[in-house]
Amino acid sequence: MSSSPGLVATAPARDARQVAREVGGALEAVFAAVAATADDTAALLGAVAAAGRRPASADLAALRPGLHLRLRRQELVSGVGFVAAPGLLADVPAWLEWWQCGPEGDVRPLLPDLDPEQSAYSDYTHWDWFALPRDTGRRAVAGPYVDYLCSDEYSLTLSAPVRSDGRFVGVAAADVYLRHFEAAVLPLLRALPVPARLVNARGRVAASADPAHLAGSLTKGTDFAGALERGRPVDLPGMRLLPCGDVPLLLVLTRA
């Protein structure tokens, strides 16, 4: 995950603002899948409410054609779906309508054990991919982390809040394997003339060409969330922060 001296020596220098835009563009394609899932879910829940009843887990099966299509069309997406807020559904306390790519490229459902008496993963509400959209009302990039629930892969999760009748009802989300994300963005970071990394609102390093800050590590002591809210470059002692378009990631350039 650190930079390769040979690649740095031979790669042409890149403009940092352009790199930030290209990173943002790559993830906007994933967020488009998240947004389509959120729209489909909100419309489905609205139709159920108009029928005068609470939604049930079986109702969410109507989302599957769209989820399957997004998995097949968006190459960075390894999993996609809707995660219900606890108490939303009439028949189960928690639910993930989640589909992912199998090892042979097939589309398969995730069948997690969400029994709170049996499973350590039943309370997903404290995970960043759920908590950040719920608490901020904004999109989020969570990770990288080892996704024991879905794939056992080192992954990023991109998510957005879903609202129905003005209230939070869960999140739409998509997973991206870290190895695929790094393949897309590390050549861009390595072409910059100074060490560079990408961090999320929590300061978690999503990808890095800076050997002092490896992917998955946490950068503390800097208000990355505030820099994302300002939406413009921020100069700090020893570093410069550039937003990656409207995507909740920052390009961090290390300066002497």
GUVO-964425 format. One line per 5 residues: number of its first residue (from 1); for each residue x, z, y of N, C-alpha, C. Coordinates in nm, 4 decimals, always signed. Example, Ala and Ser with C-alpha at 12.3 -4.5 7.8 and 13.67 -1.06 7.14 Angstrom:
2
1> +1.3190/+0.7800/-0.5690/+1.2300/+0.7800/-0.4500/+1.3200/+0.7800/-0.3300; +1.2850/+0.7080/-0.2250/+1.3670/+0.7140/-0.1060/+1.2900/+0.7870/+0.0030
//
This chain:
256
1> +0.0813/+0.0000/-0.1207/+0.0000/+0.0000/+0.0000/+0.0851/+0.0000/+0.1263; +0.2160/+0.0279/+0.1105/+0.3039/+0.0171/+0.2269/+0.3439/-0.1278/+0.2452; +0.4028/-0.1568/+0.3595/+0.4371/-0.2949/+0.3890/+0.5568/-0.3399/+0.3079; +0.5636/-0.4718/+0.2850/+0.6757/-0.5325/+0.2140/+0.7748/-0.5860/+0.3149; +0.9020/-0.5414/+0.3103/+0.9991/-0.5868/+0.4095/+1.0112/-0.7391/+0.4137
6> +1.0064/-0.8050/+0.2959/+1.0190/-0.9493/+0.2949/+0.9052/-1.0174/+0.3673; +0.7854/-0.9678/+0.3448/+0.6694/-1.0286/+0.4101/+0.6737/-1.0068/+0.5605; +0.7124/-0.8867/+0.6028/+0.7176/-0.8588/+0.7452/+0.8218/-0.9466/+0.8135; +0.9333/-0.9707/+0.7468/+1.0409/-1.0472/+0.8077/+1.0033/-1.1938/+0.8262; +0.9195/-1.2488/+0.7347/+0.8912/-1.3910/+0.7392/+0.7571/-1.4240/+0.8029
11> +0.6646/-1.3256/+0.8122/+0.5308/-1.3551/+0.8647/+0.5360/-1.3726/+1.0158; +0.4616/-1.4679/+1.0696/+0.4581/-1.4837/+1.2156/+0.3876/-1.3661/+1.2808; +0.4317/-1.3320/+1.4002/+0.3684/-1.2215/+1.4720/+0.2248/-1.2581/+1.5072; +0.1352/-1.1607/+1.4985/-0.0053/-1.1827/+1.5285/-0.0449/-1.0985/+1.6482; -0.1486/-1.1418/+1.7186/-0.2040/-1.0660/+1.8287/-0.2942/-0.9574/+1.7718
16> -0.2754/-0.8336/+1.8169/-0.3482/-0.7204/+1.7603/-0.4988/-0.7332/+1.7817; -0.5396/-0.7810/+1.8975/-0.6834/-0.7956/+1.9228/-0.7459/-0.8963/+1.8270; -0.6736/-1.0048/+1.7986/-0.7256/-1.1036/+1.7051/-0.7346/-1.0459/+1.5641; -0.6345/-0.9681/+1.5237/-0.6384/-0.9032/+1.3928/-0.7594/-0.8108/+1.3834; -0.7824/-0.7308/+1.4876/-0.8975/-0.6416/+1.4873/-1.0277/-0.7206/+1.4736
21> -1.0363/-0.8340/+1.5436/-1.1573/-0.9164/+1.5338/-1.1746/-0.9730/+1.3929; -1.0652/-1.0162/+1.3301/-1.0745/-1.0741/+1.1967/-1.1134/-0.9691/+1.0931; -1.0600/-0.8483/+1.1062/-1.1008/-0.7394/+1.0161/-1.2495/-0.7112/+1.0338; -1.2921/-0.7015/+1.1591/-1.4334/-0.6780/+1.1856/-1.5207/-0.7874/+1.1280; -1.4766/-0.9125/+1.1402/-1.5549/-1.0236/+1.0866/-1.5696/-1.0170/+0.9359
26> -1.4624/-0.9772/+0.8658/-1.4688/-0.9665/+0.7200/-1.5717/-0.8620/+0.6773; -1.5754/-0.7489/+0.7480/-1.6689/-0.6434/+0.7099/-1.8091/-0.6680/+0.7630; -1.8226/-0.7467/+0.8696/-1.9575/-0.7793/+0.9170/-2.0343/-0.8558/+0.8096; -1.9647/-0.9362/+0.7304/-2.0317/-1.0075/+0.6226/-2.0895/-0.9091/+0.5206; -2.0179/-0.7998/+0.4951/-2.0693/-0.6967/+0.4043/-2.1845/-0.6218/+0.4697
31> -2.1692/-0.5899/+0.5977/-2.2772/-0.5204/+0.6673/-2.4033/-0.6071/+0.6770; -2.3887/-0.7381/+0.6733/-2.5066/-0.8241/+0.6715/-2.5879/-0.8002/+0.5442; -2.5188/-0.7803/+0.4320/-2.5885/-0.7472/+0.3067/-2.6560/-0.6107/+0.3166; -2.5891/-0.5166/+0.3821/-2.6473/-0.3832/+0.4023/-2.7720/-0.3931/+0.4898; -2.7643/-0.4696/+0.5981/-2.8773/-0.4831/+0.6899/-2.9964/-0.5490/+0.6214
36> -2.9712/-0.6522/+0.5397/-3.0807/-0.7175/+0.4685/-3.1483/-0.6208/+0.3714; -3.0685/-0.5369/+0.3055/-3.1250/-0.4362/+0.2159/-3.2079/-0.3345/+0.2929; -3.1593/-0.2923/+0.4095/-3.2346/-0.1975/+0.4922/-3.3669/-0.2582/+0.5375; -3.3638/-0.3848/+0.5784/-3.4868/-0.4502/+0.6234/-3.5879/-0.4619/+0.5099; -3.5414/-0.5034/+0.3921/-3.6315/-0.5169/+0.2771/-3.6929/-0.3816/+0.2399
41> -3.6102/-0.2774/+0.2452/-3.6589/-0.1443/+0.2064/-3.7615/-0.0920/+0.3056; -3.7327/-0.1077/+0.4344/-3.8268/-0.0609/+0.5364/-3.9607/-0.1346/+0.5236; -3.9561/-0.2660/+0.4983/-4.0798/-0.3427/+0.4821/-4.1566/-0.2971/+0.3586; -4.0875/-0.2729/+0.2492/-4.1513/-0.2268/+0.1264/-4.2184/-0.0910/+0.1459; -4.1460/+0.0022/+0.2067/-4.2024/+0.1361/+0.2281/-4.3198/+0.1317/+0.3253
46> -4.3112/+0.0430/+0.4246/-4.4227/+0.0276/+0.5165/-4.5476/-0.0228/+0.4459; -4.5311/-0.1178/+0.3515/-4.6457/-0.1701/+0.2774/-4.7075/-0.0629/+0.1878; -4.6219/+0.0199/+0.1265/-4.6733/+0.1285/+0.0423/-4.7508/+0.2294/+0.1264; -4.6960/+0.2641/+0.2421/-4.7649/+0.3581/+0.3310/-4.8988/+0.3015/+0.3776; -4.9030/+0.1714/+0.4044/-5.0281/+0.1086/+0.4484/-5.1340/+0.1133/+0.3392
51> -5.0900/+0.1219/+0.2132/-5.1837/+0.1334/+0.1017/-5.2333/+0.2766/+0.0832; -5.1823/+0.3682/+0.1642/-5.2307/+0.5058/+0.1623/-5.1733/+0.5931/+0.0539; -5.0494/+0.5645/+0.0107/-4.9890/+0.6485/-0.0925/-4.8403/+0.6675/-0.0671; -4.7806/+0.7631/-0.1376/-4.6355/+0.7837/-0.1300/-4.5653/+0.6851/-0.2217; -4.4458/+0.6441/-0.1857/-4.3718/+0.5533/-0.2738/-4.3234/+0.6260/-0.3989
56> -4.3040/+0.5495/-0.5043/-4.2471/+0.5993/-0.6286/-4.1262/+0.5141/-0.6647; -4.0452/+0.5624/-0.7585/-3.9236/+0.4897/-0.7950/-3.9548/+0.3488/-0.8448; -4.0686/+0.3304/-0.9114/-4.1047/+0.1981/-0.9628/-4.1276/+0.0979/-0.8505; -4.1696/+0.1440/-0.7350/-4.1905/+0.0529/-0.6223/-4.0612/-0.0152/-0.5799; -3.9487/+0.0545/-0.5962/-3.8213/+0.0011/-0.5482/-3.7709/-0.1148/-0.6329
61> -3.8348/-0.1391/-0.7477/-3.7965/-0.2546/-0.8287/-3.8153/-0.3846/-0.7512; -3.9033/-0.3837/-0.6531/-3.9260/-0.5046/-0.5725/-3.8031/-0.5440/-0.4918; -3.7082/-0.4527/-0.4757/-3.5854/-0.4835/-0.4016/-3.4852/-0.5637/-0.4844; -3.5029/-0.5690/-0.6145/-3.3980/-0.6197/-0.7038/-3.3620/-0.7658/-0.6824; -3.4560/-0.8567/-0.6635/-3.4137/-0.9961/-0.6415/-3.3182/-1.0112/-0.5236
66> -3.3459/-0.9423/-0.4139/-3.2569/-0.9498/-0.2984/-3.1214/-0.8874/-0.3257; -3.1202/-0.7747/-0.3954/-2.9934/-0.7089/-0.4277/-2.9078/-0.7977/-0.5176; -2.9694/-0.8602/-0.6178/-2.8944/-0.9482/-0.7081/-2.8361/-1.0663/-0.6313; -2.9140/-1.1219/-0.5405/-2.8679/-1.2359/-0.4620/-2.7470/-1.1988/-0.3769; -2.7514/-1.0813/-0.3150/-2.6396/-1.0384/-0.2295/-2.5127/-1.0147/-0.3112
71> -2.5268/-0.9627/-0.4308/-2.4100/-0.9429/-0.5163/-2.3453/-1.0760/-0.5517; -2.4257/-1.1757/-0.5757/-2.3712/-1.3051/-0.6168/-2.3130/-1.3840/-0.5001; -2.3663/-1.3624/-0.3796/-2.3253/-1.4440/-0.2653/-2.2103/-1.3846/-0.1857; -2.1976/-1.2540/-0.1823/-2.0962/-1.1907/-0.0974/-1.9809/-1.1428/-0.1856; -1.8670/-1.2117/-0.1768/-1.7587/-1.1873/-0.2713/-1.6949/-1.0503/-0.2565
76> -1.6982/-0.9896/-0.1393/-1.6385/-0.8575/-0.1246/-1.7278/-0.7462/-0.1801; -1.8562/-0.7723/-0.1979/-1.9503/-0.6685/-0.2392/-1.9444/-0.6504/-0.3907; -1.9139/-0.5285/-0.4358/-1.9117/-0.4978/-0.5789/-2.0350/-0.4209/-0.6232; -2.1075/-0.3613/-0.5277/-2.2312/-0.2891/-0.5578/-2.3145/-0.2809/-0.4319; -2.4480/-0.2788/-0.4474/-2.5344/-0.2769/-0.3298/-2.6681/-0.2137/-0.3676
81> -2.7296/-0.1451/-0.2710/-2.8592/-0.0876/-0.3016/-2.9113/+0.0049/-0.1937; -3.0186/+0.0746/-0.2300/-3.0847/+0.1720/-0.1431/-3.0755/+0.3083/-0.2089; -3.0406/+0.4099/-0.1282/-3.0305/+0.5484/-0.1761/-3.1345/+0.6305/-0.1017; -3.2312/+0.6829/-0.1742/-3.3449/+0.7502/-0.1130/-3.3092/+0.8895/-0.0643; -3.3659/+0.9276/+0.0480/-3.3539/+1.0657/+0.0951/-3.4299/+1.1561/-0.0014
86> -3.3775/+1.2751/-0.0305/-3.4490/+1.3672/-0.1198/-3.5906/+1.3938/-0.0703; -3.6858/+1.3882/-0.1634/-3.8251/+1.4133/-0.1291/-3.9026/+1.2910/-0.0880; -3.8359/+1.1750/-0.0735/-3.9070/+1.0548/-0.0314/-4.0054/+1.0072/-0.1379; -3.9620/+1.0095/-0.2646/-4.0395/+0.9493/-0.3728/-4.1277/+1.0535/-0.4414; -4.2427/+1.0075/-0.4868/-4.3410/+1.1005/-0.5431/-4.3054/+1.1473/-0.6836
91> -4.2267/+1.0680/-0.7577/-4.2068/+1.0988/-0.9001/-4.0704/+1.1558/-0.9341; -3.9717/+1.1438/-0.8454/-3.8372/+1.1949/-0.8737/-3.7809/+1.2588/-0.7470; -3.6942/+1.3603/-0.7605/-3.6392/+1.4258/-0.6414/-3.5340/+1.3421/-0.5690; -3.4655/+1.2510/-0.6406/-3.3587/+1.1700/-0.5818/-3.3525/+1.0385/-0.6582; -3.3019/+0.9336/-0.5907/-3.3001/+0.8030/-0.6585/-3.2009/+0.7093/-0.5915
96> -3.1292/+0.6328/-0.6756/-3.0469/+0.5218/-0.6292/-3.0999/+0.3945/-0.6929; -3.1516/+0.3053/-0.6122/-3.1846/+0.1703/-0.6611/-3.0593/+0.0870/-0.6375; -2.9683/+0.0910/-0.7363/-2.8324/+0.0407/-0.7156/-2.7959/-0.0574/-0.8246; -2.7393/-0.1703/-0.7818/-2.6960/-0.2740/-0.8747/-2.5516/-0.3098/-0.8440; -2.4766/-0.3443/-0.9499/-2.3343/-0.3704/-0.9320/-2.2881/-0.4790/-1.0269
101> -2.1709/-0.5319/-0.9972/-2.1110/-0.6365/-1.0802/-2.0397/-0.5729/-1.1979; -2.0693/-0.6222/-1.3192/-2.0002/-0.5759/-1.4376/-1.8660/-0.6444/-1.4534; -1.7879/-0.6035/-1.5522/-1.6537/-0.6605/-1.5698/-1.6536/-0.8098/-1.5989; -1.7621/-0.8630/-1.6513/-1.7708/-1.0060/-1.6803/-1.8424/-1.0826/-1.5694; -1.8656/-1.0167/-1.4564/-1.9357/-1.0817/-1.3482/-2.0864/-1.0733/-1.3574
106> -2.1379/-1.0033/-1.4580/-2.2817/-0.9869/-1.4731/-2.3341/-0.8823/-1.3753; -2.4618/-0.8907/-1.3442/-2.5256/-0.7947/-1.2544/-2.5979/-0.6909/-1.3383; -2.5664/-0.5640/-1.3139/-2.6243/-0.4581/-1.3970/-2.6659/-0.3395/-1.3105; -2.7631/-0.2613/-1.3575/-2.8070/-0.1447/-1.2796/-2.7143/-0.0258/-1.2995; -2.7064/+0.0575/-1.1983/-2.6427/+0.1878/-1.2121/-2.7496/+0.2848/-1.2603
111> -2.7177/+0.3593/-1.3647/-2.8128/+0.4552/-1.4215/-2.7515/+0.5947/-1.4147; -2.7453/+0.6544/-1.2953/-2.6791/+0.7844/-1.2816/-2.7672/+0.8983/-1.3320; -2.7031/+1.0063/-1.3716/-2.7741/+1.1292/-1.4065/-2.7895/+1.2102/-1.2780; -2.9111/+1.2175/-1.2271/-2.9357/+1.2892/-1.1024/-3.0127/+1.4194/-1.1243; -3.0118/+1.4684/-1.2478/-3.0754/+1.5969/-1.2773/-2.9910/+1.7074/-1.2149
116> -3.0448/+1.7833/-1.1183/-2.9633/+1.8855/-1.0516/-2.9147/+1.9962/-1.1448; -2.9758/+2.0094/-1.2608/-2.9316/+2.1113/-1.3565/-2.8268/+2.0582/-1.4533; -2.8058/+1.9268/-1.4532/-2.7150/+1.8660/-1.5495/-2.5970/+1.7937/-1.4860; -2.6140/+1.7456/-1.3639/-2.5148/+1.6557/-1.3061/-2.4512/+1.7123/-1.1806; -2.3186/+1.7000/-1.1746/-2.2462/+1.7445/-1.0542/-2.2669/+1.6470/-0.9394
121> -2.3215/+1.5289/-0.9669/-2.3355/+1.4263/-0.8641/-2.4790/+1.4153/-0.8114; -2.5641/+1.5115/-0.8482/-2.7043/+1.4991/-0.8106/-2.7257/+1.5095/-0.6603; -2.6438/+1.5892/-0.5913/-2.6603/+1.6030/-0.4463/-2.5639/+1.5095/-0.3755; -2.6117/+1.3901/-0.3476/-2.5277/+1.2913/-0.2792/-2.5375/+1.3032/-0.1284; -2.6180/+1.3957/-0.0779/-2.6444/+1.4001/+0.0659/-2.5249/+1.4477/+0.1476
126> -2.4240/+1.5085/+0.0840/-2.3073/+1.5563/+0.1593/-2.1965/+1.4519/+0.1653; -2.2114/+1.3422/+0.0948/-2.1073/+1.2386/+0.0959/-2.1144/+1.1615/+0.2265; -1.9992/+1.1198/+0.2765/-1.9944/+1.0545/+0.4083/-2.0841/+0.9316/+0.4159; -2.0905/+0.8527/+0.3093/-2.1688/+0.7289/+0.3153/-2.3176/+0.7581/+0.3347; -2.3632/+0.8778/+0.2979/-2.5026/+0.9166/+0.3219/-2.5143/+1.0007/+0.4485
131> -2.4246/+1.0979/+0.4647/-2.4370/+1.1944/+0.5748/-2.4134/+1.1306/+0.7118; -2.3155/+1.0397/+0.7226/-2.2863/+0.9821/+0.8545/-2.4033/+0.8997/+0.9093; -2.4611/+0.8073/+0.8326/-2.5781/+0.7358/+0.8869/-2.6956/+0.8288/+0.9150; -2.7169/+0.9263/+0.8287/-2.8278/+1.0212/+0.8508/-2.8081/+1.0999/+0.9787; -2.6868/+1.1478/+1.0021/-2.6622/+1.2394/+1.1140/-2.6408/+1.1676/+1.2462
136> -2.5888/+1.0450/+1.2413/-2.5563/+0.9735/+1.3653/-2.6536/+0.8607/+1.3976; -2.7287/+0.8143/+1.2970/-2.8151/+0.6986/+1.3183/-2.7391/+0.5681/+1.3271; -2.6114/+0.5686/+1.2907/-2.5268/+0.4498/+1.3026/-2.4718/+0.4065/+1.1671; -2.4148/+0.2870/+1.1679/-2.3463/+0.2382/+1.0492/-2.2199/+0.3208/+1.0242; -2.1745/+0.3191/+0.8993/-2.0553/+0.3966/+0.8643/-1.9725/+0.3217/+0.7613
141> -1.8411/+0.3466/+0.7662/-1.7493/+0.3048/+0.6604/-1.6915/+0.4327/+0.6014; -1.7175/+0.4572/+0.4746/-1.6707/+0.5791/+0.4076/-1.5613/+0.5434/+0.3074; -1.4620/+0.6316/+0.2968/-1.3550/+0.6113/+0.2009/-1.2296/+0.5569/+0.2679; -1.1362/+0.5160/+0.1831/-1.1492/+0.4951/+0.0390/-1.1485/+0.6260/-0.0407; -1.2157/+0.6196/-0.1552/-1.2261/+0.7334/-0.2454/-1.2462/+0.6787/-0.3862
146> -1.2189/+0.7611/-0.4861/-1.2449/+0.7193/-0.6239/-1.3942/+0.7358/-0.6488; -1.4613/+0.6251/-0.6763/-1.6071/+0.6237/-0.6890/-1.6465/+0.6587/-0.8323; -1.6458/+0.7895/-0.8625/-1.6781/+0.8342/-0.9980/-1.8255/+0.8076/-1.0328; -1.9116/+0.8000/-0.9330/-2.0540/+0.7801/-0.9592/-2.0828/+0.6386/-1.0076; -2.0170/+0.5382/-0.9480/-2.0532/+0.3988/-0.9756/-1.9532/+0.3237/-1.0626
151> -1.8244/+0.3323/-1.0308/-1.7317/+0.2366/-1.0911/-1.5991/+0.2947/-1.1381; -1.5666/+0.4172/-1.0999/-1.4334/+0.4752/-1.1247/-1.3236/+0.3956/-1.0555; -1.3587/+0.3162/-0.9566/-1.2633/+0.2368/-0.8784/-1.2400/+0.3024/-0.7428; -1.1202/+0.2803/-0.6883/-1.0923/+0.3195/-0.5510/-1.1711/+0.2244/-0.4607; -1.2612/+0.2784/-0.3782/-1.3581/+0.1938/-0.3083/-1.3814/+0.2395/-0.1654
156> -1.4377/+0.1483/-0.0875/-1.5006/+0.1775/+0.0406/-1.6510/+0.1611/+0.0229; -1.7292/+0.2417/+0.0959/-1.8741/+0.2230/+0.0984/-1.9182/+0.2029/+0.2421; -1.9864/+0.0919/+0.2674/-2.0419/+0.0614/+0.3989/-2.1908/+0.0914/+0.3937; -2.2422/+0.1654/+0.4913/-2.3811/+0.2089/+0.4836/-2.4465/+0.2107/+0.6207; -2.5783/+0.2120/+0.6196/-2.6576/+0.2144/+0.7424/-2.7864/+0.2906/+0.7147
161> -2.8414/+0.3588/+0.8162/-2.9651/+0.4335/+0.7945/-3.0849/+0.3396/+0.7758; -3.1806/+0.3851/+0.6968/-3.3076/+0.3147/+0.6813/-3.4167/+0.4056/+0.7369; -3.5014/+0.3493/+0.8218/-3.6110/+0.4253/+0.8818/-3.7438/+0.3586/+0.8487; -3.8440/+0.4406/+0.8285/-3.9794/+0.3927/+0.8056/-4.0741/+0.4806/+0.8849; -4.1558/+0.4193/+0.9673/-4.2484/+0.4916/+1.0539/-4.1738/+0.5931/+1.1402
166> -4.0518/+0.5547/+1.1845/-3.9742/+0.6379/+1.2756/-3.8952/+0.7492/+1.2132; -3.8988/+0.7643/+1.0816/-3.8240/+0.8743/+1.0192/-3.7191/+0.8203/+0.9225; -3.6131/+0.8991/+0.9072/-3.5056/+0.8632/+0.8158/-3.5548/+0.8765/+0.6720; -3.5358/+0.7694/+0.5923/-3.5825/+0.7713/+0.4539/-3.4704/+0.7471/+0.3529; -3.3492/+0.7235/+0.4010/-3.2375/+0.7006/+0.3107/-3.1370/+0.6058/+0.3727
171> -3.0469/+0.5539/+0.2911/-2.9463/+0.4608/+0.3413/-2.9422/+0.3357/+0.2555; -2.9158/+0.2240/+0.3195/-2.8764/+0.1015/+0.2505/-2.7246/+0.0983/+0.2505; -2.6648/+0.0535/+0.1414/-2.5189/+0.0610/+0.1317/-2.4647/-0.0491/+0.0425; -2.3349/-0.0732/+0.0570/-2.2632/-0.1682/-0.0285/-2.1237/-0.1144/-0.0545; -2.0772/-0.1316/-0.1752/-1.9416/-0.0915/-0.2127/-1.8479/-0.2117/-0.2073
176> -1.7236/-0.1831/-0.1675/-1.6162/-0.2826/-0.1680/-1.4965/-0.2196/-0.2380; -1.4483/-0.2812/-0.3451/-1.3285/-0.2283/-0.4096/-1.2120/-0.2325/-0.3119; -1.1341/-0.1263/-0.3077/-1.0222/-0.1207/-0.2143/-0.9234/-0.2339/-0.2398; -0.9010/-0.2681/-0.3655/-0.8041/-0.3750/-0.3966/-0.8482/-0.5087/-0.3354; -0.9793/-0.5316/-0.3301/-1.0286/-0.6546/-0.2687/-1.0168/-0.6492/-0.1169
181> -1.0458/-0.5332/-0.0599/-1.0340/-0.5167/+0.0854/-0.8889/-0.5317/+0.1289; -0.7973/-0.4688/+0.0565/-0.6552/-0.4803/+0.0912/-0.6055/-0.6242/+0.0811; -0.6523/-0.6972/-0.0198/-0.6106/-0.8366/-0.0329/-0.6524/-0.9186/+0.0892; -0.7661/-0.8797/+0.1497/-0.8155/-0.9525/+0.2664/-0.7451/-0.9129/+0.3950; -0.7092/-0.7834/+0.4099/-0.6623/-0.7376/+0.5410/-0.5128/-0.7071/+0.5488
186> -0.4470/-0.6778/+0.4358/-0.3049/-0.6430/+0.4455/-0.2185/-0.7561/+0.5007; -0.2431/-0.8827/+0.4661/-0.1622/-0.9883/+0.5300/-0.1754/-0.9878/+0.6817; -0.2921/-0.9531/+0.7336/-0.3116/-0.9459/+0.8783/-0.2321/-0.8298/+0.9375; -0.2394/-0.7136/+0.8731/-0.1676/-0.5958/+0.9247/-0.0163/-0.6155/+0.9173; +0.0311/-0.6785/+0.8108/+0.1753/-0.6970/+0.7933/+0.2334/-0.7964/+0.8930
191> +0.1482/-0.8824/+0.9496/+0.1960/-0.9817/+1.0459/+0.2082/-0.9255/+1.1865; +0.1655/-0.8015/+1.2069/+0.1785/-0.7394/+1.3388/+0.3214/-0.6898/+1.3594; +0.3690/-0.6857/+1.4820/+0.5091/-0.6498/+1.5066/+0.5384/-0.5011/+1.4970; +0.4352/-0.4167/+1.4855/+0.4552/-0.2722/+1.4735/+0.3744/-0.2219/+1.3549; +0.4081/-0.1044/+1.2992/+0.3296/-0.0502/+1.1882/+0.1826/-0.0340/+1.2269
196> +0.0937/-0.0722/+1.1360/-0.0488/-0.0730/+1.1676/-0.1290/-0.0231/+1.0485; -0.2433/+0.0384/+1.0796/-0.3347/+0.0847/+0.9759/-0.4775/+0.0777/+1.0290; -0.5735/+0.0853/+0.9380/-0.7151/+0.0881/+0.9727/-0.7707/+0.2243/+0.9365; -0.8434/+0.2871/+1.0284/-0.9008/+0.4196/+1.0023/-1.0492/+0.4173/+1.0359; -1.1239/+0.5060/+0.9684/-1.2664/+0.5165/+0.9971/-1.2927/+0.6311/+1.0949
201> -1.4194/+0.6621/+1.1174/-1.4553/+0.7623/+1.2171/-1.4031/+0.9010/+1.1827; -1.3807/+0.9280/+1.0549/-1.3283/+1.0576/+1.0113/-1.1759/+1.0641/+1.0179; -1.1104/+0.9501/+1.0458/-0.9651/+0.9453/+1.0438/-0.9074/+0.9107/+0.9086; -0.9930/+0.8737/+0.8119/-0.9463/+0.8333/+0.6796/-0.8877/+0.6925/+0.6885; -0.7690/+0.6736/+0.6322/-0.7015/+0.5440/+0.6367/-0.7626/+0.4518/+0.5316
206> -0.8210/+0.3420/+0.5765/-0.8871/+0.2477/+0.4862/-0.7897/+0.1453/+0.4290; -0.6893/+0.1087/+0.5036/-0.5846/+0.0168/+0.4578/-0.4658/+0.0349/+0.5508; -0.3450/+0.0131/+0.4988/-0.2284/+0.0439/+0.5809/-0.1094/-0.0444/+0.5477; -0.0416/-0.0890/+0.6537/+0.0906/-0.1506/+0.6434/+0.1934/-0.0601/+0.7100; +0.1588/+0.0664/+0.7233/+0.2463/+0.1677/+0.7826/+0.2857/+0.2653/+0.6726
211> +0.4117/+0.2660/+0.6293/+0.4520/+0.3524/+0.5174/+0.4352/+0.5005/+0.5454; +0.4188/+0.5391/+0.6718/+0.3982/+0.6802/+0.7047/+0.2527/+0.7224/+0.6896; +0.1625/+0.6273/+0.6693/+0.0193/+0.6583/+0.6598/-0.0415/+0.5721/+0.5495; -0.0471/+0.6250/+0.4281/-0.0947/+0.5482/+0.3150/-0.2474/+0.5439/+0.3112; -0.3024/+0.4397/+0.2478/-0.4474/+0.4288/+0.2321/-0.5011/+0.5514/+0.1597
216> -0.6105/+0.6039/+0.2100/-0.6710/+0.7237/+0.1532/-0.6296/+0.8521/+0.2214; -0.5190/+0.8493/+0.2964/-0.4740/+0.9702/+0.3651/-0.5602/+0.9950/+0.4881; -0.5517/+1.1154/+0.5401/-0.6340/+1.1554/+0.6537/-0.5451/+1.1753/+0.7755; -0.5799/+1.1097/+0.8850/-0.5087/+1.1270/+1.0114/-0.5844/+1.2282/+1.0951; -0.5216/+1.3416/+1.1220/-0.5893/+1.4502/+1.1922/-0.5443/+1.4581/+1.3383
221> -0.6240/+1.5265/+1.4190/-0.5864/+1.5560/+1.5556/-0.6203/+1.4492/+1.6566; -0.6913/+1.3447/+1.6149/-0.7298/+1.2371/+1.7065/-0.8801/+1.2159/+1.6962; -0.9450/+1.1960/+1.8101/-1.0892/+1.1753/+1.8130/-1.1210/+1.0284/+1.7872; -1.1150/+0.9887/+1.6600/-1.1432/+0.8502/+1.6255/-1.2906/+0.8169/+1.6471; -1.3786/+0.9113/+1.6180/-1.5215/+0.8860/+1.6387/-1.5505/+0.8577/+1.7860
226> -1.4873/+0.9333/+1.8753/-1.5055/+0.9106/+2.0181/-1.4528/+0.7755/+2.0617; -1.3391/+0.7349/+2.0032/-1.2829/+0.6034/+2.0373/-1.3756/+0.4918/+1.9907; -1.4381/+0.5089/+1.8758/-1.5322/+0.4082/+1.8277/-1.6534/+0.3991/+1.9194; -1.7001/+0.5134/+1.9669/-1.8161/+0.5138/+2.0571/-1.7840/+0.4433/+2.1890; -1.6601/+0.4591/+2.2380/-1.6235/+0.3939/+2.3648/-1.6153/+0.2424/+2.3489
231> -1.5771/+0.1968/+2.2295/-1.5791/+0.0541/+2.2013/-1.4765/-0.0282/+2.2763; -1.3668/+0.0326/+2.3169/-1.2621/-0.0407/+2.3885/-1.1268/+0.0164/+2.3472; -1.0172/-0.0558/+2.3719/-0.8853/-0.0048/+2.3343/-0.8557/+0.1292/+2.4015; -0.7901/+0.2173/+2.3281/-0.7533/+0.3495/+2.3782/-0.6038/+0.3688/+2.3546; -0.5305/+0.4036/+2.4588/-0.3881/+0.4313/+2.4473/-0.3651/+0.5811/+2.4430
236> -0.2947/+0.6264/+2.3396/-0.2630/+0.7671/+2.3194/-0.1125/+0.7794/+2.2956; -0.0582/+0.8994/+2.3081/+0.0848/+0.9165/+2.2797/+0.1195/+0.8698/+2.1379; +0.2046/+0.7715/+2.1284/+0.2521/+0.7231/+1.9997/+0.1611/+0.6258/+1.9278; +0.0453/+0.5946/+1.9846/-0.0428/+0.5022/+1.9146/-0.1392/+0.4327/+2.0095; -0.1871/+0.3186/+1.9645/-0.2929/+0.2468/+2.0364/-0.4060/+0.2202/+1.9392
241> -0.5303/+0.2445/+1.9836/-0.6482/+0.2274/+1.8996/-0.7281/+0.1078/+1.9501; -0.7584/+0.0142/+1.8592/-0.8384/-0.1026/+1.8949/-0.9596/-0.1086/+1.8022; -1.0813/-0.1133/+1.8590/-1.1995/-0.1273/+1.7744/-1.2031/-0.2630/+1.7066; -1.2553/-0.2647/+1.5843/-1.2675/-0.3898/+1.5086/-1.4064/-0.4478/+1.5320; -1.4281/-0.4994/+1.6523/-1.5598/-0.5479/+1.6889/-1.6588/-0.4337/+1.6899
246> -1.7759/-0.4553/+1.6302/-1.8774/-0.3511/+1.6211/-1.8722/-0.2749/+1.4895; -1.7761/-0.3087/+1.4040/-1.7610/-0.2400/+1.2765/-1.6976/-0.1022/+1.3026; -1.7437/+0.0045/+1.2372/-1.6890/+0.1381/+1.2620/-1.5530/+0.1614/+1.1970; -1.4560/+0.0790/+1.2345/-1.3162/+0.0950/+1.1958/-1.2307/+0.0720/+1.3196; -1.1156/+0.1381/+1.3218/-1.0190/+0.1197/+1.4299/-0.8883/+0.0673/+1.3738
251> -0.8294/-0.0273/+1.4441/-0.6930/-0.0700/+1.4160/-0.6009/+0.0229/+1.4944; -0.5128/+0.0925/+1.4231/-0.4216/+0.1886/+1.4846/-0.2813/+0.1310/+1.4813; -0.2206/+0.1124/+1.5972/-0.0847/+0.0619/+1.6091/+0.0073/+0.1775/+1.6444; +0.1122/+0.1952/+1.5648/+0.2090/+0.3013/+1.5906/+0.3129/+0.2508/+1.6887; +0.3378/+0.3301/+1.7930/+0.4335/+0.2921/+1.8958/+0.5425/+0.3983/+1.9057
256> +0.6623/+0.3510/+1.9388/+0.7774/+0.4429/+1.9520/+0.7575/+0.5314/+2.0745
//
